[in-house]
């Protein structure tokens, strides 16, 4: 292991290299290295035409010069293979504008591909992605450039024992950039101060076994032997270069300027909560979702509106009856929302991301609450590409396809929606300008057909209506008090759903001030 500057590390990367980036959205970004690579490209024209491989590419949901936005330079990158690119809008716009091509894969598949690639296996056989845009019969995971035509396709459809599987092909990596808390003089790396144990080891294994170069960004160097063997995440034999970026140069996370011990188990903080003073459409969705919780369940909450279920569970006093899980690895505690998604306050355990997805794919979750950008008449859901924007699926496909009970949550319409609750009745003050219930989704991230074949229980929860997936299509089962079915629901959809013979009002407790008084059954 050799300690070098960020500029010296950037000098090592050659044109056309396959570069792995180990990060998770608002966490684990190696901005010291990204900045050096950008500066080298701007001043010397190299490296160029890099092929990037990563899971949840780093960013803070803004256009600020952080994460992948630092690498948003025409010619610097030619292709990206990732699970999610939406955290860095400036970079994502390059894909939207077809400046570079992209292949988007389920996050769980990506980390499993890292393990397969490290072990010199040809790839990963999986049912994850069947019927979605990852399926070669749909888009094959490609969304831009030559990949759209099937050239260099990463995914094949395979039949084994009369069952369909997707075969995701392994890849080689020449370099990887990863973040660790500290390194010792032998190059051993510890991630003890990171709130997520992502894919650092898996990615380093691929690069090392391909004869490539592993570059780690750390906060400090400690003496030889100062790291306990149990805390060594990556052995020094796999690490080639270390760049020191002190905390004042690189915060723990883009939305976390200072170290928070409660995110890594070094401390616990009291979680206080109080009943809401007002009820808006986000709270209505979260409250309705919370009614689906059962004691003893292991639960996954997606980012955005679904994350509100954690607060409802805390307020209602049932948080200790369930276990919240995040795809990045933390188990137990309360997931952090917004840019900090992926970490949890007071986690009870911290799995590696790869191990966590093995658990998910096998049906380990009892219920999942996920967002939805578009829903069509068949019950398909889109969260990965809409309104001309490429986002990627993240862990959505693994979670939604493998969990027995799935609830998709979101507002009924989007953009400028304003609502008010008066005397237990929902009122639409300003209707959203964009419809979310469409005839056909722009991209299939959740396949209703696959779900029906697997006998999953699927609900679609909004502030004014609840639907369930049936073999005949989407069925309207509940409406909010105060809603007119024609004016407020059917007229705001691009298709007519099946209306249940047992259509009922949503639980009136959802629309009342104070506690609902629920207990997890």
C-alpha positions in Angstrom: 0.0 0.0 0.0 1.2 3.5 -0.9 -0.1 6.8 0.5 -0.6 9.3 -2.4 -2.3 12.5 -3.1 -5.7 12.6 -4.8 -4.0 14.1 -7.9 -1.4 11.3 -8.0 -4.3 8.7 -7.7 -6.2 10.4 -10.6 -3.0 10.2 -12.7 -3.1 6.4 -12.4 -6.5 6.1 -14.2 -6.1 5.5 -18.0 -8.5 6.4 -20.8 -11.3 3.9 -21.4 -10.9 2.3 -18.0 -13.6 0.4 -16.2 -13.9 2.2 -12.9 -16.0 1.0 -9.9 -17.5 3.6 -7.5 -18.5 2.3 -4.1 -21.0 4.6 -2.6 -24.7 4.9 -1.5 -26.3 8.1 -2.5 -25.7 10.7 0.2 -23.1 8.4 1.9 -19.6 7.1 1.1 -18.7 9.5 -1.7 -15.0 9.9 -2.4 -15.2 13.6 -3.5 -11.5 14.2 -3.0 -10.9 11.7 -5.7 -13.8 12.8 -8.0 -12.5 16.4 -7.8 -9.0 15.3 -8.7 -10.2 13.3 -11.7 -12.3 16.2 -13.0 -9.3 18.6 -12.6 -7.0 16.2 -14.5 -9.5 15.9 -17.3 -10.1 19.7 -17.5 -6.3 20.5 -17.6 -4.9 17.5 -19.5 -7.8 16.0 -21.3 -7.3 12.7 -19.5 -8.7 10.3 -18.3 -11.5 10.2 -20.8 -14.2 7.8 -22.0 -14.4 6.0 -18.6 -16.9 3.3 -18.0 -18.4 3.7 -14.6 -19.9 0.9 -12.5 -21.7 1.6 -9.3 -24.8 0.9 -7.2 -26.5 4.1 -5.9 -24.3 6.7 -7.4 -23.3 9.5 -5.0 -25.1 12.9 -4.8 -27.2 15.1 -2.6 -30.2 15.6 -5.0 -28.9 19.1 -5.9 -26.7 20.4 -8.7 -24.0 21.4 -6.3 -20.4 20.2 -7.1 -20.6 17.0 -5.0 -20.7 13.3 -5.9 -21.3 12.4 -9.6 -22.0 16.1 -10.4 -18.2 16.5 -10.1 -17.8 14.0 -13.0 -20.5 15.5 -15.2 -18.1 16.6 -18.0 -18.7 15.6 -21.6 -16.1 13.1 -22.8 -15.0 12.1 -19.3 -17.4 9.2 -19.1 -18.8 7.2 -22.0 -21.0 4.7 -20.3 -22.5 4.0 -16.8 -23.8 0.7 -15.4 -25.6 1.4 -12.1 -28.7 0.9 -10.1 -29.6 4.5 -9.4 -28.3 7.8 -10.8 -31.0 10.2 -9.6 -29.0 11.6 -6.6 -26.8 13.7 -8.9 -29.1 15.7 -11.3 -26.3 17.3 -13.3 -24.8 13.9 -14.1 -28.3 12.3 -14.8 -29.0 15.1 -17.3 -26.1 13.8 -19.4 -28.0 10.5 -19.7 -31.3 12.2 -20.3 -29.6 14.1 -23.2 -28.0 11.0 -24.5 -24.5 12.4 -24.0 -23.6 9.0 -22.6 -25.2 5.5 -22.6 -26.4 3.7 -19.6 -27.4 0.2 -18.3 -29.6 0.2 -15.2 -29.8 -2.9 -13.0 -31.5 -3.8 -9.7 -29.3 -2.9 -6.8 -29.3 -6.4 -5.4 -28.4 -7.8 -8.8 -25.5 -5.3 -9.0 -23.9 -6.3 -5.7 -24.4 -10.0 -6.5 -22.7 -9.4 -9.8 -19.8 -8.0 -8.0 -19.4 -11.2 -6.0 -19.8 -13.3 -9.2 -17.2 -11.2 -11.0 -14.8 -11.5 -8.1 -15.2 -15.2 -8.2 -14.6 -15.4 -12.0 -18.1 -16.7 -12.5 -19.9 -15.9 -15.8 -22.8 -14.1 -14.1 -25.9 -14.3 -12.0 -29.1 -16.3 -12.7 -32.1 -14.6 -11.1 -35.8 -14.1 -11.4 -35.3 -10.5 -10.2 -36.3 -8.2 -13.0 -38.6 -10.6 -15.0 -41.3 -8.6 -16.7 -39.6 -5.3 -15.9 -37.5 -3.1 -18.1 -34.5 -5.3 -17.2 -36.0 -8.2 -19.1 -34.6 -8.5 -22.6 -38.1 -8.9 -23.9 -38.8 -5.4 -22.7 -35.6 -3.2 -22.6 -32.8 -5.4 -21.3 -31.9 -2.8 -18.7 -30.7 -0.3 -21.3 -32.0 3.2 -21.6 -29.7 5.2 -23.8 -27.3 5.0 -26.7 -26.1 1.8 -28.4 -27.2 -0.3 -25.5 -30.8 0.4 -26.4 -30.4 -1.5 -29.6 -29.2 -4.6 -27.8 -25.5 -4.1 -28.7 -23.4 -5.3 -25.7 -26.5 -6.5 -23.9 -25.8 -7.4 -20.3 -28.9 -9.5 -19.7 -30.1 -12.7 -21.4 -33.4 -14.6 -20.9 -32.6 -18.3 -19.9 -35.0 -21.2 -19.4 -34.0 -23.7 -16.7 -36.3 -26.6 -15.7 -39.1 -25.0 -17.7 -38.8 -21.7 -15.7 -37.6 -18.4 -17.0 -34.6 -16.7 -15.4 -32.6 -13.6 -16.3 -28.9 -14.1 -16.7 -26.9 -11.0 -15.8 -23.4 -11.1 -17.1 -20.3 -10.5 -15.1 -17.8 -7.7 -15.8 -14.1 -6.8 -15.2 -13.0 -3.6 -13.4 -9.6 -1.9 -13.8 -10.0 0.5 -10.8 -12.2 1.2 -7.9 -12.7 4.2 -5.7 -14.0 3.4 -2.2 -14.4 5.1 1.1 -13.2 3.8 4.5 -13.0 5.4 7.9 -9.3 4.7 8.6 -6.3 2.8 7.2 -3.3 1.5 9.1 0.3 1.5 7.8 -0.3 -1.9 6.2 -3.3 -0.7 4.2 -5.9 -2.5 6.3 -9.2 -0.6 6.0 -11.9 -0.1 8.7 -15.4 1.2 8.0 -16.2 1.5 11.7 -17.3 5.1 11.4 -19.4 4.7 8.3 -23.2 4.3 8.7 -23.4 1.8 5.8 -21.4 -1.2 5.0 -22.1 -1.1 1.3 -20.2 -2.9 -1.5 -16.6 -1.8 -0.6 -15.3 -5.3 -0.1 -17.1 -6.9 -3.1 -15.9 -4.1 -5.4 -12.3 -4.3 -4.1 -12.4 -8.0 -4.7 -13.3 -7.7 -8.3 -10.6 -5.1 -9.0 -7.9 -7.1 -7.1 -8.8 -10.4 -8.8 -8.8 -8.6 -12.2 -5.3 -7.3 -11.6 -6.5 -3.8 -11.2 -5.9 -1.0 -8.8 -7.8 -0.4 -5.6 -7.8 3.2 -4.3 -9.3 4.1 -0.9 -10.1 7.5 0.5 -9.8 7.6 4.3 -9.9 10.3 7.1 -6.7 9.3 8.7 -3.8 6.8 8.9 -3.2 4.9 12.2 -0.4 2.7 13.4 0.2 -0.8 12.3 -2.0 -3.2 14.3 -4.2 -0.4 15.7 -7.3 -1.8 13.9 -8.7 -4.9 15.6 -8.9 -7.8 13.2 -12.7 -8.0 13.5 -12.9 -4.4 12.4 -10.8 -4.9 9.2 -13.3 -4.6 6.3 -10.6 -5.0 3.6 -7.2 -6.5 4.1 -4.2 -4.4 3.1 -3.2 -7.1 0.5 -6.2 -5.9 -1.6 -5.4 -2.1 -1.3 -3.0 -0.5 -3.6 -3.2 3.2 -2.8 -4.7 5.3 0.0 -5.6 9.0 -0.2 -6.1 10.9 3.1 -9.0 13.4 3.0 -9.4 14.8 6.5 -12.9 15.4 7.9 -12.7 19.1 7.2 -12.3 18.3 3.5 -15.0 15.6 3.3 -17.9 15.3 5.7 -19.3 11.9 6.8 -22.2 12.4 4.4 -23.5 15.1 2.0 -26.3 15.9 4.5 -24.2 15.1 7.6 -21.5 17.6 8.3 -20.4 16.0 11.6 -20.0 12.4 12.8 -23.2 11.0 14.3 -22.4 8.1 16.6 -26.1 7.1 16.8 -25.8 6.0 13.1 -23.1 3.5 13.7 -24.0 2.0 17.1 -21.5 4.0 19.1 -24.3 5.8 21.0 -28.1 5.7 21.3 -30.4 8.8 21.3 -33.8 9.1 22.6 -36.5 9.1 19.9 -39.3 11.5 20.8 -42.5 12.0 18.9 -45.8 13.8 19.3 -49.1 13.7 17.6 -49.3 15.9 14.4 -50.9 19.3 14.6 -52.3 19.1 11.1 -53.1 16.4 8.6 -51.8 16.6 5.1 -51.8 14.2 2.2 -48.4 12.8 3.1 -49.6 11.9 6.6 -52.8 10.4 5.3 -50.8 8.0 3.1 -48.5 7.1 6.0 -51.3 6.6 8.4 -53.2 4.3 6.0 -50.0 2.4 5.3 -49.4 1.9 9.0 -52.7 0.1 9.3 -51.1 -2.7 7.3 -48.4 -3.3 10.0 -48.4 -6.5 12.0 -46.4 -7.2 15.1 -43.1 -9.0 14.6 -42.9 -8.0 10.9 -39.6 -7.1 9.2 -40.5 -4.0 7.2 -38.8 -2.1 4.4 -39.7 1.6 3.9 -38.8 3.4 0.6 -37.6 6.9 0.4 -40.2 9.8 0.4 -43.8 9.3 1.5 -43.3 5.7 2.7 -40.7 6.8 5.1 -43.4 8.6 7.0 -44.7 5.3 8.3 -41.7 5.2 10.7 -42.9 8.4 12.4 -46.5 7.2 12.6 -45.4 3.9 14.2 -43.3 5.9 16.7 -46.2 8.2 17.6 -48.7 5.4 17.9 -46.4 3.4 20.1 -46.0 0.4 17.9 -42.4 1.0 16.6 -41.0 -1.6 19.0 -43.4 -4.2 17.6 -41.8 -4.1 14.2 -38.3 -4.1 12.7 -37.4 -1.6 10.0 -34.9 -2.6 7.4 -33.0 -0.6 4.8 -31.6 -2.2 1.7 -28.2 -0.6 2.4 -27.8 -2.9 5.4 -29.0 -1.4 8.7 -31.6 -3.4 10.6 -33.7 -1.9 13.4 -33.9 1.7 14.5 -35.4 4.4 12.5 -34.3 5.0 8.9 -32.9 8.5 8.1 -35.0 10.3 5.4 -34.0 12.5 2.5 -30.4 12.7 1.4 -29.3 10.7 4.3 -31.5 7.7 3.3 -29.6 4.5 3.8 -28.5 5.1 7.4 -30.6 4.4 10.5 -30.7 6.0 13.9 -30.0 3.4 16.7 -29.6 0.4 14.4 -29.8 -3.0 16.0 -27.6 -4.7 13.4 -25.6 -3.6 10.3 -25.5 -6.2 7.5 -23.4 -5.8 4.4 -25.5 -4.8 1.4 -24.8 -8.1 -0.4 -25.9 -10.2 2.5 -29.0 -8.1 3.0 -30.1 -8.6 -0.6 -29.7 -12.4 -0.3 -32.1 -12.1 2.7 -34.5 -9.9 0.7 -34.5 -12.0 -2.5 -35.4 -15.1 -0.5 -38.5 -13.5 0.9 -37.1 -12.4 4.2 -39.2 -9.2 4.3 -42.8 -9.5 5.6 -44.0 -6.2 4.0 -42.6 -3.3 2.0 -43.9 0.2 1.5 -42.5 1.8 -1.7 -43.1 4.9 -3.7 -44.7 5.2 -7.2 -44.3 7.8 -9.9 -46.7 6.1 -12.4 -49.3 3.3 -12.1 -51.1 1.9 -15.1 -54.4 0.0 -15.7 -52.7 -3.4 -15.3 -51.1 -2.4 -12.0 -47.5 -1.9 -13.3 -45.5 0.7 -11.5 -42.8 3.0 -12.7 -40.2 4.7 -10.6 -37.1 4.5 -12.8 -37.7 6.7 -15.9 -40.5 9.3 -16.3 -41.0 12.7 -17.7 -37.8 12.3 -19.7 -35.7 11.8 -16.6 -33.7 8.7 -16.0 -33.5 7.7 -12.3 -32.9 4.0 -12.1 -34.6 1.4 -9.9 -32.2 1.2 -6.9 -33.3 -1.6 -4.7 -37.0 -1.2 -5.8 -37.1 -4.3 -8.1 -35.5 -6.7 -5.6 -37.8 -5.5 -2.8 -41.1 -5.2 -4.7 -40.7 -8.5 -6.5 -39.5 -10.6 -3.5 -41.8 -9.4 -0.7 -45.1 -11.2 -0.1 -47.0 -8.0 0.9 -46.3 -4.8 -1.0 -47.9 -1.4 -0.6 -47.1 1.3 -3.2 -47.7 4.8 -1.8 -47.9 8.3 -3.1 -50.3 11.2 -3.9 -53.1 10.6 -6.4 -51.8 13.3 -8.7 -48.5 15.1 -8.8 -47.2 18.7 -9.0 -49.0 21.6 -7.1 -51.5 19.3 -5.3 -52.9 21.0 -2.2 -55.3 19.3 0.2 -57.0 20.1 3.5 -58.8 18.0 6.1 -61.9 19.6 7.7 -64.1 17.8 10.2 -62.8 14.5 9.2 -63.4 15.1 5.5 -60.7 15.4 2.8 -60.9 18.5 0.5 -58.9 19.1 -2.7 -57.8 22.7 -2.6 -55.7 22.6 -5.7 -55.6 19.5 -8.0 -52.2 18.2 -9.1 -51.3 19.1 -12.7 -49.9 15.7 -13.5 -51.8 12.4 -13.5 -50.1 9.4 -12.0 -52.6 6.8 -13.0 -51.9 6.4 -16.7 -52.9 3.9 -19.4 -49.3 2.6 -19.7 -46.3 3.4 -17.6 -43.3 4.9 -19.4 -41.1 2.1 -18.0 -42.0 -1.0 -16.1 -40.1 -1.1 -12.8 -42.7 -3.4 -11.1 -44.4 -6.0 -13.2 -48.0 -6.7 -12.2 -48.0 -9.9 -14.2 -45.0 -11.3 -12.4 -46.6 -10.3 -9.1 -49.9 -12.1 -10.0 -47.9 -15.2 -11.0 -46.2 -15.1 -7.6 -49.5 -14.6 -5.7 -48.3 -11.4 -4.1 -50.6 -9.2 -2.1 -50.3 -5.7 -3.6 -52.0 -2.4 -2.5 -51.8 1.1 -4.0 -52.3 3.7 -1.3 -53.0 7.4 -2.0 -54.5 10.2 0.1 -57.9 9.8 -1.5 -58.2 6.2 -2.7 -56.8 2.7 -2.2 -56.6 0.1 -4.9 -55.5 -3.6 -4.9 -54.1 -5.7 -7.7 -56.4 -8.3 -9.2 -56.1 -10.7 -12.1 -58.6 -8.4 -14.0 -56.6 -5.2 -13.3 -56.6 -2.4 -10.7 -59.5 -2.5 -8.3 -60.7 0.5 -6.3 -61.5 -0.7 -2.8 -61.5 2.5 -0.6 -62.1 6.2 -0.9 -61.5 9.0 1.5 -64.4 10.6 3.3 -65.4 13.8 1.4 -64.3 12.5 -2.0 -66.7 12.3 -5.0 -65.8 9.1 -6.9 -66.4 10.7 -10.3 -65.0 14.2 -9.7 -62.0 13.4 -7.5 -61.0 9.9 -8.6 -62.2 8.6 -11.9 -61.8 11.9 -13.8 -58.2 12.2 -12.6 -57.3 8.8 -14.1 -56.5 7.9 -17.7 -58.3 4.7 -17.4 -61.3 3.3 -15.6 -60.4 0.9 -12.8 -62.6 -2.0 -11.5 -64.8 -0.7 -8.7 -65.2 -3.1 -5.9 -68.7 -4.3 -5.0 -67.6 -3.7 -1.4 -66.2 -0.2 -1.9 -65.9 1.5 1.5 -64.5 4.6 3.1 -61.0 4.7 4.4 -60.7 4.3 8.2 -62.0 7.6 9.7 -59.3 7.6 12.3 -56.8 8.6 9.6 -58.5 12.0 9.1 -58.9 12.9 12.8 -56.5 14.9 14.9 -54.6 13.2 17.7 -53.6 9.6 17.9 -55.4 6.9 15.8 -55.0 4.5 18.7 -53.8 1.6 16.6 -51.9 -1.4 17.8 -50.0 -3.8 15.6 -52.1 -7.0 15.4 
